[in-house]
């Protein structure tokens, strides 16, 4: 997420602020609707971030939604779960 923010900051402060706003909006939506999105790998689910090419990878643990990664969709999808497998 920080890398995405830094990249958008180099383009425009307005775009980087919009990026953070959309991430926060997606987190809030996810908190209210955690089961809305399908399983993509084992117990992991993902939700797309509107207006930006990112997905948020998360798991539902009892009463909590745990975010594991904010992943740019332009990267190799095979690397999406590499850090999570360790």
VMD Tcl script that builds the backbone (N, CA, C; Angstrom):
set m [mol new atoms 258]
animate dup $m
set s [atomselect $m all]
$s set {name element resname resid chain x y z} {
  {N N UNK 1 A 0.830 -1.181 0.000}
  {CA C UNK 1 A 0.000 0.000 0.000}
  {C C UNK 1 A 0.878 1.249 0.000}
  {N N UNK 2 A 1.933 1.214 0.802}
  {CA C UNK 2 A 2.840 2.365 0.872}
  {C C UNK 2 A 3.520 2.611 -0.469}
  {N N UNK 3 A 3.900 1.533 -1.145}
  {CA C UNK 3 A 4.534 1.688 -2.455}
  {C C UNK 3 A 3.565 2.288 -3.468}
  {N N UNK 4 A 2.312 1.861 -3.408}
  {CA C UNK 4 A 1.292 2.424 -4.288}
  {C C UNK 4 A 1.093 3.900 -4.013}
  {N N UNK 5 A 1.017 4.255 -2.735}
  {CA C UNK 5 A 0.865 5.662 -2.362}
  {C C UNK 5 A 2.052 6.483 -2.854}
  {N N UNK 6 A 3.257 5.981 -2.637}
  {CA C UNK 6 A 4.456 6.701 -3.087}
  {C C UNK 6 A 4.447 6.895 -4.596}
  {N N UNK 7 A 4.057 5.854 -5.316}
  {CA C UNK 7 A 4.028 5.937 -6.784}
  {C C UNK 7 A 3.028 6.990 -7.244}
  {N N UNK 8 A 1.828 6.982 -6.647}
  {CA C UNK 8 A 0.811 7.976 -7.023}
  {C C UNK 8 A 1.201 9.378 -6.564}
  {N N UNK 9 A 1.946 9.493 -5.470}
  {CA C UNK 9 A 2.401 10.806 -4.993}
  {C C UNK 9 A 3.330 11.478 -5.989}
  {N N UNK 10 A 4.100 10.664 -6.707}
  {CA C UNK 10 A 4.995 11.226 -7.719}
  {C C UNK 10 A 4.217 11.807 -8.897}
  {N N UNK 11 A 3.017 11.315 -9.105}
  {CA C UNK 11 A 2.170 11.818 -10.190}
  {C C UNK 11 A 1.406 13.050 -9.731}
  {N N UNK 12 A 0.740 12.901 -8.553}
  {CA C UNK 12 A -0.105 13.992 -8.072}
  {C C UNK 12 A -0.524 13.722 -6.632}
  {N N UNK 13 A -0.521 14.757 -5.818}
  {CA C UNK 13 A -0.996 14.625 -4.438}
  {C C UNK 13 A -2.490 14.318 -4.419}
  {N N UNK 14 A -3.221 14.850 -5.371}
  {CA C UNK 14 A -4.664 14.607 -5.457}
  {C C UNK 14 A -4.939 13.122 -5.733}
  {N N UNK 15 A -4.151 12.526 -6.629}
  {CA C UNK 15 A -4.332 11.114 -6.959}
  {C C UNK 15 A -3.933 10.234 -5.774}
  {N N UNK 16 A -2.836 10.579 -5.094}
  {CA C UNK 16 A -2.429 9.772 -3.940}
  {C C UNK 16 A -3.464 9.862 -2.818}
  {N N UNK 17 A -4.058 11.022 -2.619}
  {CA C UNK 17 A -5.112 11.170 -1.616}
  {C C UNK 17 A -6.345 10.360 -2.014}
  {N N UNK 18 A -6.658 10.350 -3.294}
  {CA C UNK 18 A -7.779 9.559 -3.800}
  {C C UNK 18 A -7.516 8.067 -3.606}
  {N N UNK 19 A -6.274 7.649 -3.817}
  {CA C UNK 19 A -5.887 6.253 -3.611}
  {C C UNK 19 A -6.144 5.845 -2.154}
  {N N UNK 20 A -5.676 6.642 -1.206}
  {CA C UNK 20 A -5.888 6.326 0.209}
  {C C UNK 20 A -7.371 6.333 0.572}
  {N N UNK 21 A -8.113 7.275 0.000}
  {CA C UNK 21 A -9.554 7.343 0.249}
  {C C UNK 21 A -10.250 6.073 -0.227}
  {N N UNK 22 A -9.900 5.597 -1.421}
  {CA C UNK 22 A -10.518 4.381 -1.969}
  {C C UNK 22 A -10.124 3.143 -1.167}
  {N N UNK 23 A -8.884 3.095 -0.697}
  {CA C UNK 23 A -8.447 1.977 0.150}
  {C C UNK 23 A -9.274 1.976 1.440}
  {N N UNK 24 A -9.399 3.137 2.065}
  {CA C UNK 24 A -10.164 3.236 3.309}
  {C C UNK 24 A -11.628 2.870 3.078}
  {N N UNK 25 A -12.189 3.341 1.988}
  {CA C UNK 25 A -13.573 3.032 1.649}
  {C C UNK 25 A -13.752 1.522 1.459}
  {N N UNK 26 A -12.784 0.892 0.819}
  {CA C UNK 26 A -12.840 -0.555 0.602}
  {C C UNK 26 A -12.715 -1.299 1.929}
  {N N UNK 27 A -11.835 -0.840 2.812}
  {CA C UNK 27 A -11.714 -1.448 4.144}
  {C C UNK 27 A -13.045 -1.362 4.899}
  {N N UNK 28 A -13.676 -0.211 4.854}
  {CA C UNK 28 A -14.958 -0.023 5.550}
  {C C UNK 28 A -16.035 -0.941 4.969}
  {N N UNK 29 A -16.096 -1.039 3.643}
  {CA C UNK 29 A -17.062 -1.921 2.998}
  {C C UNK 29 A -16.786 -3.370 3.376}
  {N N UNK 30 A -15.528 -3.728 3.398}
  {CA C UNK 30 A -15.109 -5.081 3.739}
  {C C UNK 30 A -15.487 -5.431 5.181}
  {N N UNK 31 A -15.340 -4.486 6.085}
  {CA C UNK 31 A -15.693 -4.716 7.487}
  {C C UNK 31 A -17.177 -5.039 7.638}
  {N N UNK 32 A -18.004 -4.430 6.800}
  {CA C UNK 32 A -19.452 -4.653 6.854}
  {C C UNK 32 A -19.894 -5.885 6.064}
  {N N UNK 33 A -19.117 -6.293 5.053}
  {CA C UNK 33 A -19.510 -7.371 4.141}
  {C C UNK 33 A -18.374 -8.361 3.886}
  {N N UNK 34 A -17.790 -8.948 4.902}
  {CA C UNK 34 A -16.594 -9.780 4.688}
  {C C UNK 34 A -16.845 -11.047 3.867}
  {N N UNK 35 A -18.060 -11.597 3.919}
  {CA C UNK 35 A -18.341 -12.837 3.202}
  {C C UNK 35 A -18.820 -12.611 1.765}
  {N N UNK 36 A -18.874 -11.380 1.345}
  {CA C UNK 36 A -19.375 -11.056 0.012}
  {C C UNK 36 A -18.437 -11.532 -1.101}
  {N N UNK 37 A -17.161 -11.624 -0.804}
  {CA C UNK 37 A -16.180 -11.947 -1.834}
  {C C UNK 37 A -15.740 -13.402 -1.724}
  {N N UNK 38 A -15.482 -13.991 -2.885}
  {CA C UNK 38 A -15.192 -15.425 -2.951}
  {C C UNK 38 A -13.788 -15.776 -2.472}
  {N N UNK 39 A -13.633 -17.028 -2.111}
  {CA C UNK 39 A -12.323 -17.560 -1.749}
  {C C UNK 39 A -11.475 -17.661 -3.013}
  {N N UNK 40 A -10.213 -17.246 -2.910}
  {CA C UNK 40 A -9.323 -17.303 -4.075}
  {C C UNK 40 A -8.147 -18.241 -3.854}
  {N N UNK 41 A -7.841 -18.539 -2.594}
  {CA C UNK 41 A -6.728 -19.436 -2.274}
  {C C UNK 41 A -6.861 -19.846 -0.816}
  {N N UNK 42 A -7.034 -21.123 -0.585}
  {CA C UNK 42 A -7.244 -21.631 0.775}
  {C C UNK 42 A -8.316 -20.808 1.460}
  {N N UNK 43 A -7.996 -20.129 2.573}
  {CA C UNK 43 A -8.992 -19.309 3.287}
  {C C UNK 43 A -8.931 -17.837 2.902}
  {N N UNK 44 A -8.160 -17.509 1.886}
  {CA C UNK 44 A -7.996 -16.109 1.498}
  {C C UNK 44 A -9.078 -15.669 0.517}
  {N N UNK 45 A -9.518 -14.455 0.709}
  {CA C UNK 45 A -10.475 -13.810 -0.189}
  {C C UNK 45 A -9.824 -12.538 -0.701}
  {N N UNK 46 A -10.397 -11.973 -1.761}
  {CA C UNK 46 A -9.872 -10.698 -2.237}
  {C C UNK 46 A -11.018 -9.799 -2.674}
  {N N UNK 47 A -10.796 -8.526 -2.495}
  {CA C UNK 47 A -11.761 -7.516 -2.902}
  {C C UNK 47 A -11.022 -6.487 -3.756}
  {N N UNK 48 A -11.596 -6.093 -4.891}
  {CA C UNK 48 A -10.942 -5.078 -5.721}
  {C C UNK 48 A -11.116 -3.678 -5.128}
  {N N UNK 49 A -10.134 -2.838 -5.380}
  {CA C UNK 49 A -10.204 -1.436 -4.977}
  {C C UNK 49 A -10.719 -0.652 -6.176}
  {N N UNK 50 A -11.834 0.042 -6.001}
  {CA C UNK 50 A -12.414 0.799 -7.112}
  {C C UNK 50 A -11.470 1.903 -7.562}
  {N N UNK 51 A -11.446 2.116 -8.853}
  {CA C UNK 51 A -10.681 3.189 -9.506}
  {C C UNK 51 A -9.162 2.967 -9.561}
  {N N UNK 52 A -8.665 1.947 -8.870}
  {CA C UNK 52 A -7.226 1.697 -8.853}
  {C C UNK 52 A -6.966 0.206 -9.088}
  {N N UNK 53 A -5.871 -0.128 -9.748}
  {CA C UNK 53 A -5.588 -1.535 -10.068}
  {C C UNK 53 A -4.945 -2.303 -8.907}
  {N N UNK 54 A -5.703 -2.436 -7.833}
  {CA C UNK 54 A -5.245 -3.146 -6.639}
  {C C UNK 54 A -6.354 -4.051 -6.126}
  {N N UNK 55 A -5.956 -5.122 -5.450}
  {CA C UNK 55 A -6.896 -5.962 -4.717}
  {C C UNK 55 A -6.398 -6.073 -3.282}
  {N N UNK 56 A -7.320 -6.284 -2.370}
  {CA C UNK 56 A -6.981 -6.463 -0.964}
  {C C UNK 56 A -7.210 -7.929 -0.624}
  {N N UNK 57 A -6.158 -8.598 -0.165}
  {CA C UNK 57 A -6.236 -10.002 0.233}
  {C C UNK 57 A -6.490 -10.063 1.730}
  {N N UNK 58 A -7.470 -10.874 2.119}
  {CA C UNK 58 A -7.834 -10.936 3.526}
  {C C UNK 58 A -8.345 -12.317 3.897}
  {N N UNK 59 A -8.409 -12.556 5.208}
  {CA C UNK 59 A -8.968 -13.769 5.788}
  {C C UNK 59 A -9.974 -13.362 6.849}
  {N N UNK 60 A -10.945 -14.218 7.056}
  {CA C UNK 60 A -11.912 -13.998 8.124}
  {C C UNK 60 A -11.566 -14.972 9.252}
  {N N UNK 61 A -11.227 -14.424 10.419}
  {CA C UNK 61 A -10.897 -15.225 11.594}
  {C C UNK 61 A -11.918 -14.927 12.688}
  {N N UNK 62 A -12.767 -15.865 12.952}
  {CA C UNK 62 A -13.838 -15.762 13.944}
  {C C UNK 62 A -14.617 -14.452 13.757}
  {N N UNK 63 A -14.321 -13.434 14.538}
  {CA C UNK 63 A -15.044 -12.156 14.445}
  {C C UNK 63 A -14.208 -11.041 13.828}
  {N N UNK 64 A -13.071 -11.390 13.233}
  {CA C UNK 64 A -12.166 -10.375 12.694}
  {C C UNK 64 A -11.903 -10.584 11.215}
  {N N UNK 65 A -11.682 -9.488 10.541}
  {CA C UNK 65 A -11.204 -9.527 9.164}
  {C C UNK 65 A -9.745 -9.104 9.216}
  {N N UNK 66 A -8.851 -9.991 8.775}
  {CA C UNK 66 A -7.422 -9.680 8.790}
  {C C UNK 66 A -6.952 -9.442 7.362}
  {N N UNK 67 A -6.437 -8.256 7.130}
  {CA C UNK 67 A -5.894 -7.911 5.819}
  {C C UNK 67 A -4.442 -8.344 5.788}
  {N N UNK 68 A -4.081 -9.088 4.759}
  {CA C UNK 68 A -2.724 -9.590 4.628}
  {C C UNK 68 A -1.912 -8.825 3.598}
  {N N UNK 69 A -2.592 -8.303 2.586}
  {CA C UNK 69 A -1.825 -7.667 1.523}
  {C C UNK 69 A -2.718 -6.778 0.664}
  {N N UNK 70 A -2.168 -5.655 0.257}
  {CA C UNK 70 A -2.779 -4.818 -0.778}
  {C C UNK 70 A -1.898 -5.029 -1.997}
  {N N UNK 71 A -2.453 -5.710 -3.007}
  {CA C UNK 71 A -1.656 -6.211 -4.123}
  {C C UNK 71 A -1.996 -5.494 -5.422}
  {N N UNK 72 A -0.984 -4.973 -6.125}
  {CA C UNK 72 A -1.239 -4.341 -7.427}
  {C C UNK 72 A -1.514 -5.412 -8.484}
  {N N UNK 73 A -2.565 -5.231 -9.245}
  {CA C UNK 73 A -2.967 -6.242 -10.218}
  {C C UNK 73 A -2.046 -6.307 -11.430}
  {N N UNK 74 A -1.153 -5.347 -11.583}
  {CA C UNK 74 A -0.221 -5.394 -12.713}
  {C C UNK 74 A 0.985 -6.298 -12.432}
  {N N UNK 75 A 1.107 -6.793 -11.199}
  {CA C UNK 75 A 2.195 -7.721 -10.860}
  {C C UNK 75 A 1.778 -9.141 -11.222}
  {N N UNK 76 A 2.755 -10.023 -11.284}
  {CA C UNK 76 A 2.507 -11.428 -11.588}
  {C C UNK 76 A 1.577 -12.016 -10.522}
  {N N UNK 77 A 0.400 -12.514 -10.927}
  {CA C UNK 77 A -0.535 -13.042 -9.930}
  {C C UNK 77 A 0.009 -14.238 -9.148}
  {N N UNK 78 A 0.990 -14.941 -9.698}
  {CA C UNK 78 A 1.573 -16.063 -8.968}
  {C C UNK 78 A 2.312 -15.587 -7.716}
  {N N UNK 79 A 2.778 -14.347 -7.722}
  {CA C UNK 79 A 3.505 -13.822 -6.566}
  {C C UNK 79 A 2.572 -13.271 -5.488}
  {N N UNK 80 A 1.289 -13.258 -5.765}
  {CA C UNK 80 A 0.321 -12.702 -4.831}
  {C C UNK 80 A 0.355 -13.388 -3.475}
  {N N UNK 81 A 0.562 -14.708 -3.488}
  {CA C UNK 81 A 0.522 -15.469 -2.252}
  {C C UNK 81 A 1.881 -15.943 -1.765}
  {N N UNK 82 A 2.955 -15.583 -2.448}
  {CA C UNK 82 A 4.276 -16.084 -2.054}
  {C C UNK 82 A 4.655 -15.670 -0.655}
  {N N UNK 83 A 4.428 -14.454 -0.284}
  {CA C UNK 83 A 4.783 -13.990 1.058}
  {C C UNK 83 A 3.897 -14.653 2.113}
  {N N UNK 84 A 2.712 -15.091 1.718}
  {CA C UNK 84 A 1.770 -15.673 2.659}
  {C C UNK 84 A 2.048 -17.153 2.916}
  {N N UNK 85 A 2.815 -17.787 2.055}
  {CA C UNK 85 A 3.083 -19.219 2.175}
  {C C UNK 85 A 4.167 -19.542 3.187}
  {N N UNK 86 A 4.951 -18.562 3.563}
  {CA C UNK 86 A 6.089 -18.801 4.467}
  {C C UNK 86 A 5.634 -19.092 5.873}
}
mol reanalyze $m
mol bondsrecalc $m
mol representation Tube
mol addrep $m
